[in-house]
Amino acid sequence: MQTHHRALLSLLIATSLVLVACSEQSSPGSAAGSPASHGRIALTGKPVINVYAAADTSQLSEVVASFPERVYVPDTLAGTADVIDPATYNVIAHFRVGRSPQHITPSWDLQHLYVNNTAGNSITVIDPRTCKPTGTIPIADPYNLYFTTNGAMAIVVSERKRRLDFRDARTWNLIKSVPIPWRGVDHLDFSADGSYLLASTEFSGEVVRVDVVAMAVTGALKVGGLAVDVKLAPDGSVFYVANQMRNGVSVIDPQRMREIAFIATGPGAHGLYVSRDAKQLYVSNRRAGSISVIDFATRRVRATWRIGGSPDMIQLSPDGRQLWVSNRYNSSVSVVDTASGQLLRVIRVGGGPHGLSYFPQPGRFSLGHNGVYR
């Protein structure tokens, strides 16, 4: 087994290096005419221009251009999913998945959607061409799901078991479980070069750094409160971590593992999403019923939109003009105009909407969660 692990780690390192050299040519979802320099991953540790450059467009790649645009909403209470047509705002399909579905995750290669049924110990596979489930994968406690930047491994976030399960993304065989010695590990994001990740532990208020190649914890920081969603800054220099109890967003230096700033947004800061032009960060304030907009350049709140409900996880329409937000305790999904902050529509769905996914989206590949693209 140790020999197998050493061989696998060597393969992952080699694959990462190849990806850096030719990601624009070989990654799925690469849009024609995308500037090769803008999204290039740097292994030197220096800041990059924009890690989200490949998603900084309204143009869908040919890999997903034929897929129908739909919004997939899991109902954690009923064990079902609703499918919304964003053109009409109507629920057009409804089907059973597994017990307590938390997030709906696009696969790294953009070919499948995975429903994370945490209490059902399973992942339901959806074909985005037909918008229907096609099968089930037995996986222990999949509260959340991510993929390494090279697509080689899936990372199952096992919140109840306090661990990250690194699995082969093709076979789903377990490679290694990484224990997280704090309660509530649930959200994460990757460094610009994909060599490490930063994960939140909601119930312990810790932020944990994990080396992706070694599959080991390499640092931790106590931020207190209830740390939830995590997003990398466009230049790759810092991470933003929403804190539901502290009512704002921590700015974390991942090298020194220090909080270098805190941005107050509103009661129950919970979900994060990067704007299409990567200049702003949207923050859902669940207890306040609002969305705050942080300017990346100044690290200040430039606007707060009162939309009502209990906004939780966020998705952006491919053209960047609308935010789609699940209302965790209001059995609905809100649609918000990103230019004005105006509430455009409230759509009734199941009783426990959580990690909705608007799919397809621009980008070369998916890093997981409910749709994070690079």
C-alpha positions in Angstrom: 0.0 0.0 0.0 2.8 2.5 0.8 4.4 1.7 -2.6 1.1 2.4 -4.2 0.7 5.7 -2.4 4.2 6.8 -3.4 3.6 6.0 -7.0 0.2 7.8 -6.9 1.8 11.0 -5.4 4.5 11.0 -8.0 1.8 10.7 -10.7 -0.2 13.6 -9.2 2.8 15.9 -9.1 3.7 15.1 -12.7 0.1 15.6 -13.8 0.0 19.0 -12.0 3.1 20.1 -13.8 1.8 19.1 -17.2 -1.5 20.9 -16.4 0.4 24.1 -15.7 2.2 23.9 -18.9 -0.8 23.2 -21.2 -4.0 23.7 -19.2 -5.4 26.0 -21.9 -5.0 23.3 -24.5 -5.9 20.2 -22.6 -8.4 21.1 -19.9 -12.1 20.4 -20.7 -14.2 23.5 -21.1 -11.5 25.7 -22.6 -13.2 28.4 -24.5 -11.9 29.3 -27.9 -9.9 32.5 -27.8 -9.3 32.5 -24.0 -6.1 34.4 -23.2 -3.6 31.8 -22.1 -1.7 34.1 -19.8 -4.6 35.4 -17.6 -5.5 32.2 -15.8 -2.1 30.5 -15.8 -1.4 28.7 -12.5 1.9 29.7 -10.9 4.0 27.2 -8.9 6.3 29.9 -7.8 4.1 31.2 -5.0 3.8 34.6 -6.6 0.3 36.1 -7.1 -1.4 35.3 -10.4 -3.4 37.8 -12.4 -6.8 36.1 -12.1 -7.4 32.5 -11.2 -11.0 32.9 -12.5 -10.0 34.2 -15.9 -11.4 31.2 -17.8 -14.8 31.8 -16.2 -14.6 35.6 -16.8 -16.8 35.3 -19.9 -20.5 34.6 -20.7 -19.4 32.2 -23.5 -19.9 28.6 -22.7 -17.3 26.1 -24.0 -18.2 23.6 -26.7 -18.1 20.9 -24.0 -21.3 22.2 -22.4 -22.8 24.6 -25.0 -25.5 22.1 -26.0 -26.7 21.4 -22.4 -30.0 23.0 -21.4 -29.6 25.8 -18.8 -31.2 24.6 -15.5 -31.1 25.4 -11.8 -30.9 22.3 -9.7 -32.1 22.7 -6.1 -31.7 19.9 -3.4 -34.4 19.6 -0.7 -32.6 18.4 2.5 -35.9 17.7 4.3 -37.6 15.6 1.6 -34.7 13.9 -0.1 -35.6 15.3 -3.4 -34.4 17.8 -6.1 -36.3 20.4 -8.1 -35.2 21.5 -11.5 -36.0 25.1 -12.6 -36.0 26.5 -16.1 -34.3 30.0 -15.5 -35.9 31.3 -18.7 -39.4 30.9 -17.3 -38.6 30.7 -13.5 -40.8 27.5 -13.5 -40.1 24.2 -11.7 -40.1 21.8 -14.6 -39.0 18.6 -12.9 -38.9 17.0 -9.5 -37.3 13.6 -8.5 -36.1 11.6 -5.5 -32.4 11.5 -4.7 -31.2 10.3 -1.3 -31.6 11.2 2.4 -30.5 14.8 3.3 -29.1 16.1 0.0 -26.9 19.1 0.8 -25.2 20.3 -2.4 -25.4 19.6 -6.1 -21.9 19.5 -7.5 -20.7 19.7 -11.1 -18.1 17.1 -12.0 -14.5 18.3 -12.8 -15.0 17.5 -16.5 -18.4 19.2 -16.6 -20.2 16.0 -17.7 -22.2 15.1 -14.6 -23.9 16.6 -11.6 -23.5 14.9 -8.2 -26.1 15.2 -5.5 -24.4 14.9 -2.1 -26.8 12.8 0.1 -25.0 13.0 3.4 -27.4 11.0 5.6 -28.1 8.6 2.7 -24.4 7.8 2.4 -24.7 8.1 -1.4 -24.2 10.4 -4.4 -26.9 10.6 -7.0 -25.6 11.1 -10.5 -27.6 13.5 -12.8 -27.1 13.7 -16.6 -27.2 17.5 -17.4 -28.2 16.7 -21.0 -31.5 15.1 -19.9 -31.7 16.7 -16.4 -32.5 13.3 -14.9 -30.8 11.0 -12.4 -28.9 8.1 -13.9 -27.5 6.2 -11.0 -26.2 6.2 -7.4 -22.6 5.9 -6.0 -22.2 4.6 -2.5 -20.1 7.1 -0.5 -19.9 7.6 3.2 -21.3 10.9 4.6 -20.8 13.2 1.5 -21.8 16.5 3.0 -19.8 18.3 0.3 -17.7 17.4 -2.7 -14.7 19.0 -4.4 -12.1 18.1 -7.0 -8.4 18.7 -7.1 -7.4 21.2 -9.8 -5.9 18.5 -12.0 -9.1 16.5 -11.8 -7.3 13.4 -10.5 -8.9 13.2 -7.1 -12.3 13.8 -5.6 -12.4 15.1 -2.1 -15.5 14.1 -0.1 -16.1 16.4 2.8 -17.4 14.1 5.6 -18.7 16.6 8.2 -20.1 14.1 10.7 -17.0 11.9 10.6 -14.6 14.9 10.8 -12.4 14.0 7.8 -11.6 14.7 4.2 -11.7 11.5 2.0 -9.4 11.7 -1.0 -10.8 9.4 -3.7 -9.8 8.5 -7.2 -12.1 10.7 -9.3 -12.7 8.0 -11.9 -13.3 4.9 -9.8 -14.2 6.6 -6.5 -11.9 4.2 -4.7 -10.6 5.6 -1.4 -6.9 6.8 -1.5 -6.6 8.3 1.9 -8.7 9.8 4.7 -7.4 12.9 6.4 -8.8 13.4 9.9 -9.8 16.9 10.7 -9.5 17.3 14.5 -12.2 20.0 14.8 -16.0 19.8 14.4 -17.9 20.8 11.4 -15.5 20.6 8.4 -17.8 21.6 5.5 -16.4 24.1 2.9 -13.0 24.6 1.2 -11.2 26.1 -1.7 -7.8 25.5 -3.3 -4.7 27.6 -3.7 -3.9 29.1 -7.2 -1.5 26.2 -8.0 -3.8 23.6 -6.4 -1.0 22.3 -4.1 -3.0 23.0 -0.9 -6.5 23.8 0.3 -8.1 25.8 3.1 -11.1 24.3 4.8 -13.5 25.7 7.4 -14.8 23.9 10.4 -18.1 25.5 11.1 -18.8 24.3 14.7 -15.2 24.8 15.9 -14.3 28.1 14.3 -11.1 26.8 12.8 -9.6 27.3 9.3 -7.4 24.3 8.3 -4.7 24.1 5.7 -4.2 20.7 4.0 -1.4 19.8 1.6 -3.1 18.1 -1.4 -0.2 16.0 -2.5 0.8 14.8 0.9 -2.8 14.7 2.0 -2.0 16.0 5.4 -2.9 18.9 7.7 -0.1 21.6 7.6 -1.7 24.5 9.6 -4.7 25.8 11.4 -6.1 29.1 12.6 -8.8 29.9 15.1 -11.1 32.5 13.7 -13.9 31.8 16.1 -17.6 32.0 15.5 -19.1 29.7 12.8 -16.8 29.6 9.8 -18.6 28.5 6.6 -17.9 29.2 2.9 -14.4 29.7 1.6 -13.2 31.5 -1.6 -9.7 32.2 -3.0 -9.1 35.8 -4.0 -8.7 36.3 -7.8 -5.0 37.1 -7.4 -4.4 34.0 -5.4 -2.9 35.9 -2.4 -5.5 35.4 0.3 -8.7 33.5 1.1 -12.1 34.9 2.2 -14.0 32.9 4.8 -17.6 33.7 5.7 -18.5 33.6 9.4 -22.1 33.2 10.4 -21.6 34.1 14.0 -19.2 37.0 13.6 -21.4 38.5 10.9 -18.8 39.0 8.3 -15.9 37.7 6.3 -12.3 37.0 7.4 -9.4 37.7 5.0 -6.8 34.9 5.6 -3.1 34.9 4.8 -2.6 31.2 4.0 1.2 31.2 4.3 1.3 32.7 7.8 -2.2 31.4 8.7 -3.3 34.7 10.0 -6.4 36.8 9.8 -5.2 40.0 8.2 -8.6 41.7 8.0 -12.3 41.3 8.9 -15.1 42.7 6.7 -18.4 43.1 8.5 -21.3 42.3 6.1 -24.4 41.4 8.1 -26.0 38.9 10.5 -25.4 35.3 9.4 -22.7 35.7 6.7 -22.8 32.3 5.1 -22.3 31.8 1.3 -19.7 33.3 -1.1 -19.6 33.7 -4.8 -17.2 35.6 -7.2 -18.7 38.0 -9.8 -18.3 37.2 -13.4 -15.6 39.8 -13.9 -13.9 38.7 -10.7 -13.9 42.2 -9.2 -16.5 41.6 -6.5 -17.5 39.0 -3.9 -21.1 38.3 -3.2 -21.9 37.4 0.5 -25.2 35.9 1.6 -26.2 37.1 5.1 -28.7 34.4 6.1 -30.1 35.9 9.3 -30.3 39.4 7.8 -32.0 38.4 4.6 -29.5 40.3 2.5 -26.6 40.1 0.0 -23.5 42.1 0.6 -21.1 43.0 -2.3 -17.4 43.2 -1.4 -14.9 45.0 -3.7 -11.8 42.8 -4.0 -9.6 45.8 -4.7 -10.5 47.8 -1.5 -11.8 44.9 0.6 -14.8 47.0 1.6 -18.5 46.5 1.3 -19.8 48.6 -1.7 -23.4 47.6 -1.4 -25.9 45.6 0.7 -29.1 44.4 -0.9 -32.1 43.6 1.3 -33.9 40.7 -0.4 -35.6 39.0 2.5 -35.8 35.3 3.1 -32.9 33.3 4.5 -30.2 33.5 1.7 -27.8 30.6 1.9 -25.8 29.3 -1.1 -25.3 31.4 -4.2 -25.0 30.8 -7.9 -24.5 33.2 -10.8 -26.2 33.1 -14.2 -23.7 32.5 -17.1 -24.1 36.1 -18.3 -23.4 37.4 -14.8 -26.6 39.4 -14.6 -28.5 37.4 -12.0 -27.7 35.8 -8.6 -29.7 32.7 -7.8 -29.9 32.1 -4.0 -31.4 29.3 -2.0 -33.5 30.4 1.0 -32.7 27.7 3.5 -35.7 28.2 5.8 -38.2 29.7 3.4 -38.8 26.9 0.9 -37.8 29.2 -2.0 -35.1 30.4 -4.4 -34.5 34.2 -4.9 -33.3 35.7 -8.2 -31.5 39.0 -7.8 -30.4 41.6 -10.4 -26.6 42.0 -10.0 -26.6 45.5 -11.5 -29.2 47.0 -9.1 -29.7 44.5 -6.3 -33.4 44.3 -7.1 -35.3 41.2 -6.2 -36.6 39.8 -9.5 -38.4 36.7 -8.5 -39.1 34.3 -5.6 -39.6 30.7 -6.7 -41.3 28.2 -4.5 -39.4 24.9 -4.1 -39.1 22.1 -1.5 -38.9 22.7 2.2 -35.1 22.6 2.7 -33.3 24.2 -0.3 -29.6 24.3 0.2 -26.6 24.0 -2.2 -28.3 24.8 -5.5 -26.4 24.6 -8.8 -27.0 26.7 -12.0 -25.6 24.6 -14.8 -23.9 24.8 -17.3 -21.4 27.7 -16.6 -18.3 29.2 -18.2 -15.0 27.8 -17.2 -12.5 25.0 -18.1 -13.3 22.8 -15.1 -15.3 22.6 -11.9 -13.6 22.5 -8.5 -16.8 21.2 -6.9 -19.1 22.5 -4.2 -22.3 23.8 -5.9 -20.3 25.2 -8.8 -16.8 26.8 -8.5 -15.1 27.2 -11.9 -11.6 28.0 -13.2 
